[in-house]
Amino acid sequence: MSDSKDKKKRYKRKKKILFLEIILILIACIIAFVAYIFSKLDNVDWDDSSVYQNDISDSNMKKYTNIAIFGVDSRDNELTANTRSDSIIIASINKRSREVKLVSIYRDTYVYIPEHGYTKLNHAYAYGGPKLAIETINRNFDMNITDFVTVNFSAVTDAVDALSGITIEITEEELDEVNRYAKDVARINNKEWTRIKEAGIQTLTGVQATGYCRVRYTSGGDFTRAERQRKVITALLDKAKHSNPVKLSAAADKVLPQICTGLSGAEFTSLALFLPFYHIGDQTGFPFDKETATINKASVVVSTTLSSNVIKLHEYLFGTSEYEPSDTVSDISSEISQRYR
């Protein structure tokens, strides 16, 4: 009996030692991963300038991290000046559940840009880079965004290729347009491209995926274009979550030099650490209620009304019922309504 008890004790002791070894290995892996991420951050274009903040009554916003994502099409990799934001997305991350909601703000949305007056939202980035673009978003939509990530569209090409492609369904209506844009992307970036021969579920290369993002001359115009961009982001996140460290490293090497961000190194690393736990939930375009119009000879997207759309935005993102827009939003909303009439 004594030998049997001794064997059990030795077995339990070995299990404890093995468990501790596994924990230590995991800790070492996490430390190594953090060190690796930090080693890559020297390639990032950092912009830590402060941005305008509203006095907002929505306490639910504190439960979320809100980041503005800007997509620019710059052949010279100029990320913060002399370029308009072709893609404007708010990524709202639930701090507890890690669910991510994506809201595309249509680039032609008619808004007030401080010191520049009423015009299209994507002009804000051209006038004052990400700082003015974020201030415009915060003022017009009662947001509290301080952080942003600007990505050159060529980075999408490189990221998709580094992750061995993404799965997207191409419709018959989209097929010729995707091929047309993909051919143009390949020419601009001096890359080869392959024609997609038929509609259906496809594994897209980087060139094809970027071409897909840029298609706008189908039904829905820029509205469906924004939807395609969200689909690519979703597919990329899903592929990254299931990729091995070698592929993720290759993607980071390609993409990081082509982004600019206001996130600190610690914030950036934290987001990377929680990558396996993020999941994209709902996604939509904004404004919800809208009309296209011509104002000052320019085609714009007009909120009907801005105040009512902002109320719906806060309910959609943060679950806030009966949100009361700020005086700033109410004044802008009234002015837009008068100009639209």
N, C-alpha and C positions, 0 to 999 in steps of 0.2 A: 504493500500500500504506500509505503514511504517513497519508493522509486516513482510510483505513479503520480504522487503529489508533486514531487520534484520536477518531473517532466512537464506537468501542467504549469508550474511556476515559471520554468524556463521558456515554455511556449508563449505564455502571456508577456514575459519580459521581452522576448524577441518581437512580438507584435507591437509592443509599445515603442521599441527602438525603431522598428520599420516605419511606424506611423510618424514618429518624430523626424526620421530621415526624409520622408515624403514631404512633410510640412516645410523642412529646411530647403529642400530642392525647389518647392513651389515659391518660397520667399526669394530664393536666389534667382529664379527665373523672372520674377516680377521686378526685382532690382535691376537685373540685366536688361529687361525690356524698357524700363524707365530710362536707364542710362543710354540705351540705344536711341530712344526717341529724342532725348536731349542732344545727343550727338548730331542728329539730323537737323535740329532747329536753326543751325547757323545758315542753312540754305533758304530760310524763310525771310520774306520782306516784312519787317515788323513796323506797325504804325500804332503807337500807344497814345495818340492825341485824344483829349477828352471830347465828348460830344454833348449836345444839348439834351437836357432831361426835363420832361414834363412833370408837373405836380399832379399825379394821377390817383384817383380814388379807388382803383381796382386792387384790393388787397390780395386777390387770388393770383395776381401776376408774380408774387414773391415765390410761388411754388414752382415756377418755371424759369428755365434759362432760355432767353430769346436771342438768337443770332441771325444777323442779316447775311445772306449769301448773294454775292454779286457775280454774275458771269459776264466777262468782257471778251471781245474778239479783237485782240491786239497782236499784230504780226511781229511787233518789236518787243512783246512781253511788257508793255507799258501798262501797269496795273492800277495806278492811282491818278493819272492825269491824262488829258488829251484823248479820252475815250468815254463812250457812253456805255451804260450797263444794259446789255441786251437781255439779261436775265436777272430778276429781282425776287428772291425767295426769303420768307421768314421761316426759320426752323425753330420751333418751340418745343423744348425738351422738358418733360415732366421729371423733376428732380427725384421723385420717389420711384415711379414705375419705369423710368427710362423710355417711355413712349415718346416718339417724335412725331409732331404734326408739321406738315409742310403747307405753306400758303404762298402761292405765286401771286405777286402784285403785278398786274399787267403794266407793262412798261409805258404804254400810252395813257395811263390814268391821269386825269386832269387834277392837279394839286397846286397848292401854294408852296413855292420854293423861296425861302427867306432871301431877301435882297434881290430877287430875280422875278418875283411876281408869279402869276398863274400860267402854268404850262405843263408839258408832259413830265411825268415823274422821272423818266430816264435821263432827262436833261440835268438833273441835280448832280449826278455823278460827273458829268462833263464839266459843270460849272465849278464844283468844289470837292471832287473825289468822294471817298466813302464817308468822310465826316459830314459833309453837307447832305449827302444822300440819306444818312441815318437821321440827321436832324429833321429832314423833310418827312421821313416816315414817322418819326416820333410825334411831330407837330400835327400831322394830318390824320393820324390813326390812333392817337393816344397810346403809343407804345413806349417801352422803357429800354429800348435796345442800346447797349453800349459796345457790344462786340460784333465783329464782322469777319467774313472770309471772302476775299475776292479771288476768283479762279479764272485763269485764261482758258478759253475753249480748247486750246491745243493740249492743255493738261488733261482734259477729259479723254482725248485720243490716247494719250500715253498711259493713263490709268487703266483704261479698258484693256489695252494690249498687254500691260504688265500682269493683269489678272486673267489673261487668256479669254477675254470676251465676256459679253453679258447677253442674257436671253431676253428678247423683246419680240412681241408679236407685231408684224408689219401688215397693214391692211392693203387691199387692192388700190385704194385711193392714194395711199402714201407711197407705194412702191416706186413709181417713176421719180417722184420728188426726192425720195431718200437717195436714190442712185445719183440724181443730178447734183444734189448738195454734197454727197460723199465724194464725187469726182472733183468738185471744187475744193473741198477740204484737203484732198490728197495733193492737188496742185499747189495750194498755198503752203502746205507743210512739207512738200517734197517727199511724199510717201506714196507707196503703191496702194491700189484699191482694187477690190473685187466687186463686180456687179451682183446685186441680189436678184436672183432669177425669178422668184415667185413669192407671192404673199404667204403669210403664215408665221408660225413661231420660228425665230431665227437666232442663231448665236452670232451676234454682231461683233465685228472688229472695231478697233478704236475709231478709224476713219468713218465707218458706217454709222456707229453710234453718234458721233459728232454731227454727221450729216442729218441723222434722224432728229437731233435736238434743234437743228436750224430750220427745218421745214415749216413754212408758214402759209404756203399757197394751197391749202386744202380747205374743206368746209370747217368753219370755226376760226380760220385765220390765226391770229396771234393767241387766241384763247386756247386752242388745241395745241399750239406750239408750246405754251407754258406747261400744259399737261404732259407733253412728251418729255420735257426736261425733268419733271418730277419723276416720271417713270424711270428715266436713266439713273437718277440719284438713288432711287429705291433699289434698282437692280445692282448698282455698284456697291451699295452698303451690304446687300445680301451676299454678293460674291466675296466681298472683303471679309465678312464674318466667317466664311467657310474656306478661306484661303490659308495656305501654310505661311510661316514666317518669311521664307525666301521670296515668295511672290509679293508679300506685303512690303518687304524691304525694297524690292525692285520698283514697286509702285511709288513708295515714298521718295526714292531717289529721283524719279522722273517728275513727280507732281510738286513737291515742296518748293523747288526753285521758281515755280510758276504760280505761286499764291502770295497774297499779301493779307495780313490779318491784324486785328487789334487785340486778339487774345494774348494773354501772357504765356510764357513758357510753361508755367505750372498748369494753367487752364487748358492749354493745348494738350499737354501730356495726360491730364485727367480725362479729357474726352477720348483720347486714344486708348487709355486703359479700360474704359467702359464700353469700347466698341462691340464686344460680343453680346452685350446686354441691351443695346439699343434695338428698337424695332419701330419701323415707320407705321403709324396708324392711319388716321384720316389725312387726306390731302385735298386741297381745293384751290380755286383761283379767287382773286379779290380785285375789284368789288364783286359782291354777290349779286346785287341788283344794279344793273348798268345799262347804258345805252351808248351807242357810238354817235358822235356828232362832229360837226366841223365848226371850230372856233378859231377865228383869225386865220382862216385858210388852212388850218391843220386838222387832220383827223385825230380825234381824241376819244378816250373812254371816260364817260361821265357817270359818277355815282348818283343813284337816285334813291335817297339822298345820301350825302356823305355821313351825316349823323346816324341815320338808320343803319347804314352799312357798318359803321364803327361799333354800334351796339351789338350787331350780329357777330362781328369779328371777335369781340371779347367773350361772347357766349360760346362761340365755336372753339376758340383756343383755350380759354381758362374756365369755362363752365359758369361764367358770371351771368346771372339772370338780372334783367332790368338795369343794365349798366347805364349810367348817366354820363354822356360825353362831356368833356371839359368845355369851358367857354371858348378856348382856342378852336376846337373842332367845330363847335356850333357856329362861330363867326365865319370860318372858312366855308362851311357847308352852305350858309346863307349866301355868301358871295358867289359861290359856284352856281347855285340855283338861279341867281339873278343874271349871271353871265350866260348861262345856258338858255334861258328864256329869250 
